[in-house]
Amino acid sequence: MSAIASFYVFPEAMLPELIEAAAVPPRLAPTFAERVRSLFSGRKDTYPKDPYWELLRARASEQDEYPWSGWAFTYLELVLPKGLSLLGGGLAGPDAARLGALRETTALFDYDRAQRLLDGLRPVVLRPEVLLDAIPEELGGELEAAKAVVGALEYAQRCLAAVRPGTMGLLSVG
């Protein structure tokens, strides 16, 4: 799992379970009893730190990781043509809203939504040298930053193409 951006594909039927897991607060550290038990058993701690991520790791397929900073996805939103959105363009409805409220950096795509967005993104061409002047100084304003935005578009296109009928895609930008 990448702390920057990850895209998972999972069966549609798993969505209620994923929402339930997202509602459980993550445990970032083992309890005292778990540490003692681990110490004397000689086993490494195996407690689930976050049921949401444990479920995704166990039952979803993670696509390749995005190698640059997550800010590029936010900036990509600003340069996409009107009507196209990755972070705000996921599913609507109570399930997606509930998951979004629990995990605010998540966008959820069913097959139809992924294909519509992918069709809209296909003709989009971003060139780093054109973006270079538009990238704010605080984001670096350099060629590498512009390449990160182009990379975010390419990553999104690859990941959305992996969503098949009966599956869903989940983009998490951290």
Contacts in CASP RR format, 6 or more apart in sequence:
PFRMAT RR
TARGET T0000
AUTHOR 0000-0000-0000
METHOD contacts of the structure
MODEL  1
MSAIASFYVFPEAMLPELIEAAAVPPRLAPTFAERVRSLFSGRKDTYPKD
PYWELLRARASEQDEYPWSGWAFTYLELVLPKGLSLLGGGLAGPDAARLG
ALRETTALFDYDRAQRLLDGLRPVVLRPEVLLDAIPEELGGELEAAKAVV
GALEYAQRCLAAVRPGTMGLLSVG
1 53 0 8 1.000
1 56 0 8 1.000
1 57 0 8 1.000
1 62 0 8 1.000
2 65 0 8 1.000
2 66 0 8 1.000
3 174 0 8 1.000
4 65 0 8 1.000
4 66 0 8 1.000
4 67 0 8 1.000
4 68 0 8 1.000
4 69 0 8 1.000
4 70 0 8 1.000
4 173 0 8 1.000
4 174 0 8 1.000
5 65 0 8 1.000
5 66 0 8 1.000
5 70 0 8 1.000
5 73 0 8 1.000
5 152 0 8 1.000
5 155 0 8 1.000
5 171 0 8 1.000
5 172 0 8 1.000
5 173 0 8 1.000
5 174 0 8 1.000
6 62 0 8 1.000
6 63 0 8 1.000
6 65 0 8 1.000
6 66 0 8 1.000
6 171 0 8 1.000
6 172 0 8 1.000
7 62 0 8 1.000
7 63 0 8 1.000
7 66 0 8 1.000
7 155 0 8 1.000
7 159 0 8 1.000
7 162 0 8 1.000
7 169 0 8 1.000
7 170 0 8 1.000
7 171 0 8 1.000
7 172 0 8 1.000
8 56 0 8 1.000
8 60 0 8 1.000
8 61 0 8 1.000
8 62 0 8 1.000
8 63 0 8 1.000
8 169 0 8 1.000
8 170 0 8 1.000
8 172 0 8 1.000
9 60 0 8 1.000
9 61 0 8 1.000
9 63 0 8 1.000
9 159 0 8 1.000
9 162 0 8 1.000
9 163 0 8 1.000
9 164 0 8 1.000
9 167 0 8 1.000
9 168 0 8 1.000
9 169 0 8 1.000
9 170 0 8 1.000
10 18 0 8 1.000
10 56 0 8 1.000
10 59 0 8 1.000
10 60 0 8 1.000
10 61 0 8 1.000
10 167 0 8 1.000
10 168 0 8 1.000
10 169 0 8 1.000
10 170 0 8 1.000
11 59 0 8 1.000
11 166 0 8 1.000
11 167 0 8 1.000
11 168 0 8 1.000
12 110 0 8 1.000
12 166 0 8 1.000
12 167 0 8 1.000
12 168 0 8 1.000
14 55 0 8 1.000
14 59 0 8 1.000
14 60 0 8 1.000
14 168 0 8 1.000
15 95 0 8 1.000
15 99 0 8 1.000
15 108 0 8 1.000
15 168 0 8 1.000
16 95 0 8 1.000
17 55 0 8 1.000
18 52 0 8 1.000
18 55 0 8 1.000
18 56 0 8 1.000
18 99 0 8 1.000
18 170 0 8 1.000
19 95 0 8 1.000
19 98 0 8 1.000
19 99 0 8 1.000
19 102 0 8 1.000
21 51 0 8 1.000
21 52 0 8 1.000
21 54 0 8 1.000
21 55 0 8 1.000
22 52 0 8 1.000
22 99 0 8 1.000
22 102 0 8 1.000
22 103 0 8 1.000
23 102 0 8 1.000
24 50 0 8 1.000
24 51 0 8 1.000
24 52 0 8 1.000
26 49 0 8 1.000
26 50 0 8 1.000
26 51 0 8 1.000
26 52 0 8 1.000
26 53 0 8 1.000
27 47 0 8 1.000
27 48 0 8 1.000
27 49 0 8 1.000
27 50 0 8 1.000
28 49 0 8 1.000
30 38 0 8 1.000
30 45 0 8 1.000
30 47 0 8 1.000
34 45 0 8 1.000
34 47 0 8 1.000
35 45 0 8 1.000
38 44 0 8 1.000
38 45 0 8 1.000
48 54 0 8 1.000
52 102 0 8 1.000
52 103 0 8 1.000
56 62 0 8 1.000
56 170 0 8 1.000
60 170 0 8 1.000
61 162 0 8 1.000
63 158 0 8 1.000
63 159 0 8 1.000
63 162 0 8 1.000
64 155 0 8 1.000
64 158 0 8 1.000
66 151 0 8 1.000
66 152 0 8 1.000
66 155 0 8 1.000
68 147 0 8 1.000
68 148 0 8 1.000
68 151 0 8 1.000
68 152 0 8 1.000
69 148 0 8 1.000
70 152 0 8 1.000
70 173 0 8 1.000
70 174 0 8 1.000
71 139 0 8 1.000
71 148 0 8 1.000
72 145 0 8 1.000
72 148 0 8 1.000
72 149 0 8 1.000
72 151 0 8 1.000
72 152 0 8 1.000
73 86 0 8 1.000
73 87 0 8 1.000
73 152 0 8 1.000
73 156 0 8 1.000
73 173 0 8 1.000
74 87 0 8 1.000
74 173 0 8 1.000
75 135 0 8 1.000
75 139 0 8 1.000
75 149 0 8 1.000
75 152 0 8 1.000
76 86 0 8 1.000
76 149 0 8 1.000
76 152 0 8 1.000
76 153 0 8 1.000
76 156 0 8 1.000
77 85 0 8 1.000
77 86 0 8 1.000
77 87 0 8 1.000
77 88 0 8 1.000
79 126 0 8 1.000
79 131 0 8 1.000
79 134 0 8 1.000
79 149 0 8 1.000
80 86 0 8 1.000
80 121 0 8 1.000
80 124 0 8 1.000
81 120 0 8 1.000
81 124 0 8 1.000
84 117 0 8 1.000
84 120 0 8 1.000
84 121 0 8 1.000
84 124 0 8 1.000
86 107 0 8 1.000
86 117 0 8 1.000
86 156 0 8 1.000
86 171 0 8 1.000
87 107 0 8 1.000
87 171 0 8 1.000
87 173 0 8 1.000
88 107 0 8 1.000
89 107 0 8 1.000
89 113 0 8 1.000
89 117 0 8 1.000
90 96 0 8 1.000
90 107 0 8 1.000
90 108 0 8 1.000
90 109 0 8 1.000
90 113 0 8 1.000
90 117 0 8 1.000
91 108 0 8 1.000
91 109 0 8 1.000
91 110 0 8 1.000
91 113 0 8 1.000
95 108 0 8 1.000
96 108 0 8 1.000
99 106 0 8 1.000
99 108 0 8 1.000
100 106 0 8 1.000
100 108 0 8 1.000
103 172 0 8 1.000
105 172 0 8 1.000
105 173 0 8 1.000
105 174 0 8 1.000
106 170 0 8 1.000
106 171 0 8 1.000
106 172 0 8 1.000
107 170 0 8 1.000
107 171 0 8 1.000
107 173 0 8 1.000
108 168 0 8 1.000
108 169 0 8 1.000
108 170 0 8 1.000
108 171 0 8 1.000
109 117 0 8 1.000
109 160 0 8 1.000
109 163 0 8 1.000
109 168 0 8 1.000
109 169 0 8 1.000
109 170 0 8 1.000
109 171 0 8 1.000
110 163 0 8 1.000
110 168 0 8 1.000
110 169 0 8 1.000
111 163 0 8 1.000
111 164 0 8 1.000
111 165 0 8 1.000
111 166 0 8 1.000
111 167 0 8 1.000
111 168 0 8 1.000
114 160 0 8 1.000
114 163 0 8 1.000
114 169 0 8 1.000
115 160 0 8 1.000
115 163 0 8 1.000
117 160 0 8 1.000
118 157 0 8 1.000
118 160 0 8 1.000
118 161 0 8 1.000
121 153 0 8 1.000
121 156 0 8 1.000
121 157 0 8 1.000
121 160 0 8 1.000
122 157 0 8 1.000
124 153 0 8 1.000
126 149 0 8 1.000
126 150 0 8 1.000
126 153 0 8 1.000
127 150 0 8 1.000
128 143 0 8 1.000
128 146 0 8 1.000
128 147 0 8 1.000
128 149 0 8 1.000
128 150 0 8 1.000
129 143 0 8 1.000
129 146 0 8 1.000
131 146 0 8 1.000
131 149 0 8 1.000
131 150 0 8 1.000
132 141 0 8 1.000
132 142 0 8 1.000
132 143 0 8 1.000
132 146 0 8 1.000
135 141 0 8 1.000
135 142 0 8 1.000
135 145 0 8 1.000
135 146 0 8 1.000
135 149 0 8 1.000
139 145 0 8 1.000
156 171 0 8 1.000
159 169 0 8 1.000
159 171 0 8 1.000
160 169 0 8 1.000
162 169 0 8 1.000
163 169 0 8 1.000
END
